[in-house]
């Protein structure tokens, strides 16, 4: 099990269109000291304050995940970047961005992960803290639900189901075991929509930057993207990607089993909030202390066995 905090070795920049805003945005990622956490700052706003990537800062949004600081400064569509940081185990980072929305890139986490891996990661000399969730928790919304179950396995496992009443996606199910180890199974999977829904989405003032270069568009029983799909079940795999990115707003690497049916950003956010609403639901463990305790137990057992 990985126990050290991690940042990046040097600054790295990304530039691209915001999926919903349609604005060309530049984003610079910078290394940060241990215990800094992950934070955004809006460089287009004078005297801007940090927006911590944390569940406490999640605010309602349509078709994306959005966070805000106490001054009302916001940044949205952060889920694909958060998935990339989770997958690479990055715990400390400053993200300077000159607009309200993280660039959509190709609609997945592919560009973020590949470029960060090129510059490299820096392992820091402080241990992470571990969130231990004590009990089964569930959020329901009619036929939609997301459920957390504790597990003795030291990794996150996602079971995700989709059930669309359309001619193309229909029913899809995907299981991702050990999400950090096996992130390559989903990291290239893109966001998607149905062509008949676009008029409604545009009327909401969304998807101004959407195109076939950054989203899969389904029309009837086919996709309009010339390259086709990257996987037959790319849709449900992308939903797994979104779910993991949103879960990382807990501020920890969650271990256990997540089961989700017809979920989305709001449902996942509500699950995280439910975890933290009652201190009986969880405990936060210092990994270093836990390891020392475990080592002492082993030594104690060895002495007992030696005496016997």
N, C-alpha and C positions, 0 to 999 in steps of 0.2 A: 504493500500500500504506500503510495506517495504521501510524504508528510511535510515537505518543505514548501514555503511560499515561493512564488515565481513571478518574475516580471520579464520584459523583453530586453534585449541587449542594447538596442539603440532606437532612436526615433524612426518611425515609418509613416508614410502618408498614403491616403487613398482619396480618389476624386471620382465623383459620379453623380448621377441623377437621383433625386429623391423620388421614390415610387409614388407617393401621394402628393407631395408638394410640387413636383416637376422642376425643382430648383437644382442647379449645378452646385454641388457642395464639396468642399475640401475638408478632410478630417486627418488630424495628426495624432498618432499614438506615441506616447512617451513613457519611458521607464519610470517607476516610482519606488520609493523605499518600502521595506516590509511594513505591514500593518496599515498601509495607506488605503487599501481597497481599490475599487474600480469607480472612477468618477468621470463625468462629462463636464465640459465648460464651453459655453457659447461665446466664441471669439467675435461674433457679429454684434454682441450686446455690450455696451460700455459698462465697466465695473461688474461684469457678470460673476456670479457665485457658482461654486461647484454643484453639480446635480449628481448625487451619489446613486450608483446603480444598485438600488435596494428596494425591497418590496414595500417599504413604508412610503416610497415616493411614486408608486404606480398610481396613475389617474385614468379615468375612463377614456377610451378611444375606440374608434371604429377600424377594424381590420388591421390592427397593429398593436404593439406594446409601447406605451408612452409613460415617461417619468417627468417629475417636476420638482423644483426646489421650493423653499418657502417664499421666494420672491416671485414665483409664478413663471419662472423661466423653464422651458420644456425642451425635450428632445424625444423624438418618436421613431418607430420602426427600428428598434434596437435589438430585436430578438435574434437575428442572424449573426450579428457581431457577438452578442452574448453567448450564443452557441459556440462560436469559434474560440472565445476565451475560455469557456468551460472545457472544451475538448482538449485544448492545449494546456490546461491547468493553470492558467494565468490568474493570479489573485490580486496583483497590484498594477494599476495602469491609469494614466491620465489621457483622456480623449478630448482633444480640442477640436471643435467643429464650428464652421462659420455659417451654420444654418440650422433649421429646426428639425432636420431629419437625417438619419444615417443613410448614406448612399446605398441603393439597392444592389448595385453591381450586376451580377447575372441572375439575381433572384434567389441565390443560395448562399452558403457560407464559404464556398470554394475559394474565391479571391482573397478573402480575409485570411484563411488558414494557410494557403500556399505562400502568400507574401510574408506573413509573420514567420513561418518556418524557415524562410530563406535568411532572414536577419538573425534568427536564433533566440533562444530563451536564456534567462539568467536565473539560476537557482539561488535563492536567498537563504541567509543563515538563521531564519526563524521558522518555527513550525506553524502549520495551519491549525485552526481550531475545527473540531468536528461537531456537527449538529446531529444529535441522536434523537430520532422521533420515536416516541414510546408506544404509540397506539395506532390502530387503523383509523383513518379519517377519510371522509367522502363528501363531495359536493355534487348535488344533483340539480338538473334543470330539465324537467320533462324527460325525454328519452336520452338526454345528454348527461354524462357523468364523468368525474375524474376521482380516482380512489388511490390512497396511499396505504401500503401495508408494510410493516417492519419486516426485515429479513436479517438473517445472520451472515449474509453474503456482503462483503465490503465493496459493493458497487451498486450503481443504479441500473434498474431493469425497467424497460418501458414496453407495455402491451397496448397497442393503439388500434382502434377500429374506426372505419368510415363506412357509412351507408347512405349513398346518394341515390336519389330517385331520378337518375339520368340514364342516357344511353351508353356512357363511356366509363365513368369511374365505378359506378354501382357499389359493390361491397369490396372493401380492401382491409386487410389486417396485417400488421407487422409487429414483430417482437425484436427488440434490440436489447441484447444482454450485455452487461458491462459497457455502459454508454461511452465512457472515456476511452476505453481500450479499442472499441469498435466503431468510433465516430465516422470512419471512412465509409461505412455502409449508408450513411445518409447525408454527408456534408455537401454533396453536389446537387441535392434535390431542390428544385425550384418552387417558388410560390406559384399559385394557379388561380384561374377563375373561369367561369362559363361566359361565353360571348353574350348570351341573353341577359346576364346580370350587369353588363358594363354600363348600360344607360342609367340604371339605378345607382351604381357606384359613382359615376360622373356627376349625377345630380346631388350627391352627398359632398361634392367637392374633393373627391378622392381619385387616386390613380392617374393624376395629371402627367406623371412621368412614366406610366406603364407602357410597355411595348413588348413585342415578341422577342426582344433581346434580353428582357429581364423577368418574364413571366410566361407560364404555359397558358394558352388560351384554348378552351375546349368549345367546339361548335358541333352540336349533335353527337355523332358517333366518331369524331376524329379530333385531332389537335391541329391547330393552324400553324404551329411552329414547323418550319421547314426541316429542322434537324430531328424532329420527333422527340420521343421521350428518352431519358437516360436510363430509366428502369420502367418496367411495366406497371409497377406499383409506386411510381415516383410521388404520387399524391399523398399517400399515407406516410411515406418516408419523410416527406417535407413536414408533415404535421408533427412527426416525432422530433424533427429538428427544432421546430418552433417551441414545442413543449419543453425541451431541454433548455433552450435559451431563456425561456421565461422562468423555469425553476431555479436557474442560477441567480435570479434576483433575490433568492432567499439569503444570499451572502455566503453560502456554504456549498460544499459538494455533498449533496444528499445521497444517502445510501438507502436501498430498499426497493420496493416494487410499485410502480405507477401503472394503473390500468385506466385507460381513457376511451370513451366512446363518443364520437361526434363532438369532441372538445374544441377549445379555442383559447385565445389569450385571456379572456375574462374568467373562464372557468379555472384555468391554471392559477391566475392571480388570486382568486378566492380561496383556492386550496392552500396556497402559501400563507395567506392571512389567517386562515383557520388554524394552521399549525401554531402560529405565534400568539393567537388570542388567549391561550391558556398555558401557563408555565408548566402545568402537569403534562402537557402534550410532548414536551421535549426537554433535552438538556444540552448544554454546550460544553464539550469536553476538550481540554487542552491535550493535544496528541502527545506532546512531549511528556507530560505528567502521566498520561495513561500508559505510555511505553515504559516509563520508570517503574510504575506500579506493577505492570505485568512482569518485568524483569525480576523485581524483588520477590514476586510470588514464585517464579520459577526457581530462584535461588533458595527460597525457604523450603520449597518442596524437595529440592535436591538434598538439602541438609537433613530433612526428615527421613528421606529414603536411605541416606548414608548411615544414620543412626540405627535405623531398623536393620 
